[in-house]
Amino acid sequence: MSQNQVLFLAKEALATALLVAGPLLGISLLVGLLVSIFQAMTQIQEQTLSFIPKILAIVAVMLVLGPWMLSVLTTYTANLFGQLGTFASY
């Protein structure tokens, strides 16, 4: 396995991870920012207030985008296993 193949595999793995985790992280960041602005405006200093909205938002995003995320991961895994023979050749 050459250095180029290893770099290609690493690049594809990182791109797939960012593609799948990006929407979850973005929604979590947006909800956290909105809750923080709400806390600053109302001067409510409850530490645990941001967890429930974030969890609900992430569950909603996973329900909506879950099939797409699974499709992306399945395609990546199928491509990886399909190219397994080329990586093991000498």
N, CA, C and O of each residue as an XYZ file, in Angstrom:
360
protein
N       0.852     -1.168      0.000
C       0.000      0.000      0.000
C       0.900      1.235      0.000
O       1.763      1.394      0.864
N       0.686      2.080     -0.962
C       1.558      3.240     -1.110
C       1.089      4.392     -0.212
O       0.008      4.363      0.376
N       1.934      5.377     -0.142
C       1.631      6.548      0.682
C       0.428      7.308      0.111
O      -0.376      7.855      0.866
N       0.305      7.342     -1.198
C      -0.831      8.025     -1.827
C      -2.153      7.350     -1.490
O      -3.163      8.025     -1.291
N      -2.152      6.031     -1.424
C      -3.372      5.312     -1.075
C      -3.775      5.583      0.371
O      -4.957      5.749      0.673
N      -2.791      5.627      1.257
C      -3.077      5.916      2.661
C      -3.641      7.327      2.804
O      -4.607      7.540      3.537
N      -3.038      8.290      2.106
C      -3.536      9.663      2.164
C      -4.937      9.771      1.561
O      -5.764     10.535      2.059
N      -5.209      9.021      0.505
C      -6.539      9.018     -0.094
C      -7.567      8.456      0.880
O      -8.653      9.013      1.034
N      -7.222      7.351      1.536
C      -8.142      6.761      2.519
C      -8.400      7.714      3.678
O      -9.539      7.848      4.126
N      -7.360      8.376      4.168
C      -7.524      9.317      5.275
C      -8.384     10.505      4.860
O      -9.231     10.965      5.626
N      -8.163     10.999      3.642
C      -8.949     12.130      3.146
C     -10.426     11.756      2.997
O     -11.307     12.527      3.378
N     -10.686     10.584      2.447
C     -12.066     10.135      2.284
C     -12.749      9.897      3.638
O     -13.925     10.221      3.806
N     -12.017      9.338      4.589
C     -12.597      9.099      5.917
C     -12.937     10.416      6.608
O     -14.010     10.546      7.197
N     -12.035     11.389      6.540
C     -12.303     12.685      7.170
C     -13.452     13.418      6.464
O     -14.292     14.034      7.119
N     -13.484     13.350      5.150
C     -14.563     14.017      4.415
C     -15.915     13.396      4.753
O     -16.906     14.107      4.917
N     -15.952     12.080      4.856
C     -17.206     11.415      5.196
C     -17.632     11.748      6.625
O     -18.810     11.987      6.889
N     -16.672     11.760      7.536
C     -16.994     12.091      8.929
C     -17.519     13.517      9.048
O     -18.482     13.762      9.775
N     -16.899     14.457      8.344
C     -17.374     15.842      8.383
C     -18.738     15.987      7.718
O     -19.579     16.757      8.181
N     -18.954     15.254      6.643
C     -20.229     15.329      5.946
C     -21.365     14.796      6.809
O     -22.468     15.343      6.791
N     -21.105     13.736      7.561
C     -22.143     13.136      8.395
C     -22.339     13.925      9.694
O     -23.473     14.140     10.121
N     -21.251     14.352     10.317
C     -21.343     15.026     11.615
C     -21.625     16.523     11.492
O     -22.045     17.155     12.460
N     -21.398     17.087     10.317
C     -21.572     18.526     10.128
C     -22.945     19.061     10.488
O     -23.040     20.030     11.240
N     -24.016     18.460      9.974
C     -25.350     18.980     10.324
C     -25.653     18.887     11.817
O     -26.268     19.792     12.381
N     -25.227     17.803     12.459
C     -25.475     17.665     13.896
C     -24.714     18.725     14.689
O     -25.262     19.348     15.598
N     -23.451     18.919     14.334
C     -22.657     19.924     15.040
C     -23.170     21.336     14.776
O     -23.191     22.171     15.680
N     -23.582     21.602     13.543
C     -24.100     22.932     13.208
C     -25.384     23.262     13.951
O     -25.535     24.366     14.473
N     -26.306     22.316     14.002
C     -27.559     22.538     14.720
C     -27.304     22.692     16.215
O     -27.908     23.539     16.871
N     -26.411     21.872     16.744
C     -26.072     21.973     18.164
C     -25.464     23.344     18.484
O     -25.777     23.945     19.512
N     -24.604     23.822     17.605
C     -23.999     25.138     17.793
C     -25.044     26.239     17.718
O     -25.032     27.162     18.532
N     -25.944     26.151     16.751
C     -26.975     27.171     16.586
C     -27.933     27.202     17.772
O     -28.267     28.277     18.271
N     -28.377     26.035     18.224
C     -29.293     25.983     19.370
C     -28.594     26.477     20.636
O     -29.190     27.198     21.436
N     -27.338     26.093     20.815
C     -26.589     26.576     21.975
C     -26.436     28.083     21.970
O     -26.544     28.727     23.014
N     -26.183     28.654     20.790
C     -26.064     30.109     20.677
C     -27.386     30.797     20.988
O     -27.417     31.807     21.691
N     -28.479     30.248     20.461
C     -29.790     30.852     20.730
C     -30.163     30.767     22.210
O     -30.707     31.722     22.767
N     -29.876     29.636     22.849
C     -30.161     29.495     24.281
C     -29.286     30.450     25.086
O     -29.747     31.035     26.066
N     -28.032     30.610     24.682
C     -27.143     31.537     25.392
C     -27.624     32.976     25.266
O     -27.579     33.739     26.231
N     -28.084     33.343     24.076
C     -28.633     34.699     23.896
C     -29.882     34.871     24.748
O     -30.066     35.917     25.370
N     -30.745     33.854     24.784
C     -31.938     33.909     25.620
C     -31.567     34.045     27.099
O     -32.186     34.821     27.826
N     -30.563     33.294     27.542
C     -30.133     33.381     28.938
C     -29.554     34.755     29.247
O     -29.771     35.284     30.337
N     -28.829     35.332     28.315
C     -28.256     36.657     28.550
C     -29.344     37.728     28.607
O     -29.260     38.668     29.398
N     -30.357     37.579     27.767
C     -31.428     38.576     27.757
C     -32.292     38.493     29.006
O     -32.719     39.521     29.532
N     -32.555     37.286     29.487
C     -33.432     37.122     30.641
C     -32.666     37.008     31.953
O     -33.278     36.958     33.020
N     -31.360     36.966     31.892
C     -30.476     36.826     33.059
C     -30.765     35.560     33.851
O     -30.622     35.533     35.073
N     -31.169     34.520     33.151
C     -31.322     33.200     33.771
C     -29.969     32.518     33.686
O     -29.445     32.319     32.590
N     -29.400     32.159     34.821
C     -28.061     31.578     34.838
C     -28.096     30.096     35.187
O     -27.299     29.631     36.002
N     -28.999     29.365     34.588
C     -29.103     27.930     34.830
C     -28.160     27.204     33.879
O     -28.271     27.357     32.663
N     -27.242     26.420     34.415
C     -26.229     25.737     33.614
C     -26.821     24.632     32.747
O     -26.344     24.389     31.639
N     -27.854     23.965     33.245
C     -28.390     22.810     32.539
C     -29.467     23.175     31.522
O     -30.010     22.283     30.869
N     -29.786     24.437     31.370
C     -30.866     24.857     30.481
C     -30.566     24.562     29.015
O     -31.491     24.330     28.237
N     -29.307     24.565     28.627
C     -28.981     24.386     27.207
C     -29.001     22.926     26.774
O     -29.044     22.660     25.573
N     -28.972     21.978     27.688
C     -28.880     20.574     27.307
C     -30.169     20.041     26.673
O     -30.110     19.358     25.651
N     -31.312     20.336     27.251
C     -32.580     19.795     26.750
C     -32.875     20.295     25.335
O     -33.205     19.477     24.477
N     -32.773     21.603     25.046
C     -33.019     22.031     23.661
C     -32.025     21.440     22.665
O     -32.398     21.104     21.542
N     -30.757     21.310     23.072
C     -29.768     20.715     22.172
C     -30.091     19.256     21.884
O     -30.009     18.817     20.737
N     -30.452     18.512     22.898
C     -30.780     17.097     22.710
C     -32.004     16.954     21.805
O     -32.020     16.118     20.902
N     -33.029     17.774     22.051
C     -34.230     17.708     21.211
C     -33.929     18.092     19.765
O     -34.457     17.475     18.840
N     -33.089     19.101     19.562
C     -32.741     19.519     18.206
C     -31.927     18.438     17.489
O     -32.140     18.189     16.303
N     -31.005     17.805     18.194
C     -30.190     16.754     17.584
C     -31.053     15.544     17.239
O     -30.873     14.936     16.184
N     -31.983     15.192     18.113
C     -32.887     14.075     17.814
C     -33.740     14.405     16.586
O     -33.951     13.547     15.729
N     -34.225     15.636     16.500
C     -35.035     16.032     15.342
C     -34.219     15.972     14.053
O     -34.709     15.499     13.027
N     -32.985     16.446     14.103
C     -32.127     16.411     12.914
C     -31.810     14.972     12.537
O     -31.781     14.634     11.354
N     -31.573     14.123     13.526
C     -31.287     12.718     13.223
C     -32.508     12.019     12.623
O     -32.356     11.152     11.763
N     -33.711     12.382     13.062
C     -34.907     11.808     12.468
C     -35.094     12.253     11.019
O     -35.530     11.476     10.169
N     -34.761     13.505     10.754
C     -34.935     14.034      9.400
C     -33.804     13.576      8.475
O     -34.061     13.122      7.360
N     -32.560     13.693      8.931
C     -31.408     13.396      8.082
C     -30.810     12.011      8.311
O     -29.815     11.661      7.676
N     -31.392     11.225      9.195
C     -30.848      9.907      9.502
C     -30.713      8.993      8.297
O     -29.662      8.376      8.120
N     -31.745      8.883      7.457
C     -31.593      8.024      6.271
C     -30.478      8.478      5.333
O     -29.758      7.649      4.777
N     -30.333      9.784      5.157
C     -29.252     10.300      4.313
C     -27.888      9.994      4.927
O     -26.964      9.595      4.218
N     -27.757     10.179      6.241
C     -26.490      9.896      6.919
C     -26.128      8.417      6.785
O     -24.976      8.065      6.529
N     -27.122      7.571      6.959
C     -26.894      6.135      6.818
C     -26.498      5.790      5.387
O     -25.642      4.933      5.168
N     -27.110      6.445      4.422
C     -26.764      6.213      3.022
C     -25.323      6.624      2.726
O     -24.605      5.911      2.025
N     -24.898      7.774      3.259
C     -23.521      8.231      3.051
C     -22.534      7.245      3.671
O     -21.539      6.885      3.042
N     -22.803      6.811      4.895
C     -21.905      5.864      5.562
C     -21.898      4.502      4.867
O     -20.849      3.864      4.772
N     -23.045      4.056      4.386
C     -23.118      2.784      3.681
C     -22.352      2.843      2.360
O     -21.642      1.901      2.007
N     -22.498      3.940      1.640
C     -21.765      4.110      0.384
C     -20.263      4.138      0.630
O     -19.507      3.501     -0.104
N     -19.822      4.862      1.645
C     -18.399      4.917      1.968
C     -17.866      3.531      2.327
O     -16.799      3.132      1.860
N     -18.606      2.804      3.152
C     -18.161      1.471      3.565
C     -18.137      0.506      2.384
O     -17.213     -0.297      2.257
N     -19.143      0.581      1.527
C     -19.166     -0.294      0.349
C     -18.000      0.013     -0.582
O     -17.379     -0.904     -1.119
N     -17.696      1.297     -0.779
C     -16.547      1.669     -1.612
C     -15.239      1.201     -0.986
O     -14.345      0.728     -1.688
N     -15.129      1.331      0.318
C     -13.915      0.903      1.005
C     -13.706     -0.597      0.872
O     -12.597     -1.049      0.587
N     -14.763     -1.369      1.077
C     -14.644     -2.821      0.934
C     -14.446     -3.221     -0.524
O     -13.785     -4.222     -0.801
N     -14.999     -2.465     -1.450
C     -14.812     -2.756     -2.863
C     -13.377     -2.529     -3.318
O     -12.896     -3.203     -4.229
N     -12.696     -1.581     -2.685
C     -11.308     -1.283     -3.041
C     -10.306     -2.046     -2.170
O      -9.097     -1.847     -2.295
N     -10.791     -2.893     -1.314
C      -9.907     -3.611     -0.388
C      -8.877     -4.443     -1.125
O      -7.731     -4.537     -0.683
N      -9.259     -5.048     -2.236
C      -8.312     -5.858     -2.995
C      -7.163     -5.056     -3.581
O      -6.046     -5.562     -3.689
N      -7.421     -3.815     -3.958
C      -6.349     -2.990     -4.510
C      -5.386     -2.517     -3.439
O      -4.220     -2.247     -3.729
N      -5.859     -2.414     -2.203
C      -4.981     -1.952     -1.132
C      -4.068     -3.064     -0.631
O      -2.981     -2.798     -0.117
N      -4.506     -4.298     -0.780
C      -3.732     -5.417     -0.255
C      -2.738     -5.979     -1.271
O      -1.920     -6.827     -0.915
N      -2.787     -5.536     -2.503
C      -1.879     -6.076     -3.517
C      -0.460     -5.546     -3.309
O      -0.258     -4.437     -2.812
N       0.511     -6.361     -3.699
C       1.925     -5.976     -3.533
C       2.510     -5.532     -4.828
O       3.686     -5.171     -4.883
